[in-house]
Amino acid sequence: MSTPLSTPTKAAAATTAATPKPATRPANRIGTKSRRGFAAMSPETQRRIASEGGKASHASGRGHRFSADEARDAGRKGGLVSRRGKAAPKDNKDTK
């Protein structure tokens, strides 16, 4: 009695499971990351591209400039969130 070619035998399945898969990357690159996109660019190029994006945003009407009051409120809210209910700092003066 013969088995179909697409079904492996038990012995073949055991040897296939025991052998580790080869690395998909070359050995000298395992554990390292290559720099891509913005990370591969010089800081000057990153700044120029980001500046162009900001200018385009404001030109299209979707940009936003904070007024002094809006910036103050945003900073206050950020400070409250970062403390997450911690008590206000107390004075360290002794009142004896």
Backbone hydrogen bonds in HBPLUS format (Angstrom, degrees):
<---DONOR---> <-ACCEPTOR-->    atom                        ^
c    i                          cat <-CA-CA->   ^        H-A-AA   ^      H-
h    n   atom  resd res      DA  || num        DHA   H-A  angle D-A-AA Bond
n    s   type  num  typ     dist DA aas  dist angle  dist       angle   num
A0007-THR N   A0004-PRO O   3.37 MM   3  5.72 153.1  2.45 107.3 114.2     1
A0013-ALA N   A0009-THR O   2.97 MM   4  6.18 155.6  2.03 151.6 158.5     2
A0014-ALA N   A0010-LYS O   3.04 MM   4  6.21 149.8  2.14 143.9 151.4     3
A0015-THR N   A0011-ALA O   3.13 MM   4  6.43 158.1  2.18 148.5 153.3     4
A0016-THR N   A0012-ALA O   3.05 MM   4  6.18 150.9  2.14 144.1 152.2     5
A0017-ALA N   A0013-ALA O   3.10 MM   4  6.21 156.0  2.16 144.2 149.6     6
A0018-ALA N   A0014-ALA O   3.16 MM   4  6.25 141.8  2.31 139.2 148.9     7
A0029-ARG N   A0026-PRO O   3.07 MM   3  5.64 163.8  2.09 119.2 124.4     8
A0032-THR N   A0029-ARG O   3.18 MM   3  5.50 165.7  2.21 127.9 128.5     9
A0039-ALA N   A0036-ARG O   3.15 MM   3  5.56 124.8  2.48 147.3 137.9    10
A0040-ALA N   A0037-GLY O   3.15 MM   3  5.64 142.9  2.29 110.5 119.6    11
A0041-MET N   A0038-PHE O   3.04 MM   3  5.24 151.6  2.12 106.4 115.3    12
A0046-GLN N   A0042-SER O   3.00 MM   4  6.32 162.5  2.03 158.1 163.4    13
A0047-ARG N   A0043-PRO O   2.96 MM   4  6.09 160.9  1.99 146.0 151.0    14
A0048-ARG N   A0044-GLU O   2.97 MM   4  6.19 153.8  2.04 144.7 151.8    15
A0049-ILE N   A0045-THR O   3.01 MM   4  6.20 168.1  2.03 154.7 157.1    16
A0050-ALA N   A0046-GLN O   2.95 MM   4  6.10 164.6  1.97 152.4 157.3    17
A0051-SER N   A0047-ARG O   2.91 MM   4  5.98 151.0  2.00 141.8 150.1    18
A0052-GLU N   A0048-ARG O   3.01 MM   4  6.29 154.4  2.07 146.5 153.0    19
A0053-GLY N   A0049-ILE O   3.07 MM   4  6.39 152.8  2.15 146.3 153.4    20
A0054-GLY N   A0050-ALA O   3.01 MM   4  6.32 156.4  2.07 148.6 154.5    21
A0055-LYS N   A0051-SER O   2.93 MM   4  6.18 159.7  1.97 152.9 158.4    22
A0056-ALA N   A0052-GLU O   2.95 MM   4  6.12 157.0  2.01 146.3 152.6    23
A0057-SER N   A0053-GLY O   2.96 MM   4  6.15 152.9  2.04 145.2 152.7    24
A0058-HIS N   A0054-GLY O   3.07 MM   4  6.33 162.4  2.10 150.2 153.6    25
A0059-ALA N   A0055-LYS O   2.91 MM   4  6.06 154.1  1.98 146.3 154.3    26
A0060-SER N   A0056-ALA O   3.00 MM   4  6.15 145.8  2.12 144.9 152.5    27
A0062-ARG N   A0057-SER O   3.07 MM   5  5.40 134.8  2.28 166.7 159.8    28
A0063-GLY N   A0057-SER O   3.09 MM   6  4.91 126.2  2.39 116.2 109.2    29
A0061-GLY N   A0058-HIS O   3.16 MM   3  5.11 150.8  2.25  97.8 106.6    30
A0071-ALA N   A0067-SER O   2.97 MM   4  6.17 163.3  2.00 155.6 160.2    31
A0072-ARG N   A0068-ALA O   2.98 MM   4  6.13 154.1  2.05 143.9 151.1    32
A0073-ASP N   A0069-ASP O   2.96 MM   4  6.20 162.5  1.99 150.9 155.2    33
A0074-ALA N   A0070-GLU O   2.93 MM   4  6.12 159.3  1.97 148.8 154.7    34
A0075-GLY N   A0071-ALA O   2.98 MM   4  6.17 159.1  2.03 147.9 153.1    35
A0076-ARG N   A0072-ARG O   2.97 MM   4  6.20 153.9  2.04 147.7 155.0    36
A0077-LYS N   A0073-ASP O   2.93 MM   4  6.16 163.9  1.95 152.9 156.8    37
A0078-GLY N   A0074-ALA O   2.96 MM   4  6.13 157.8  2.01 147.2 153.6    38
A0079-GLY N   A0075-GLY O   2.99 MM   4  6.14 152.3  2.06 142.3 149.6    39
A0080-LEU N   A0076-ARG O   3.01 MM   4  6.30 151.4  2.09 147.6 155.3    40
A0081-VAL N   A0077-LYS O   3.02 MM   4  6.25 159.6  2.06 150.5 155.5    41
A0082-SER N   A0078-GLY O   2.97 MM   4  6.11 157.0  2.02 146.2 152.6    42
A0083-ARG N   A0079-GLY O   3.26 MM   4  6.38 139.5  2.43 137.9 146.5    43
A0084-ARG N   A0080-LEU O   3.19 MM   4  6.32 139.1  2.36 140.7 151.2    44
A0086-LYS N   A0083-ARG O   3.16 MM   3  5.37 147.3  2.27 107.7 117.4    45
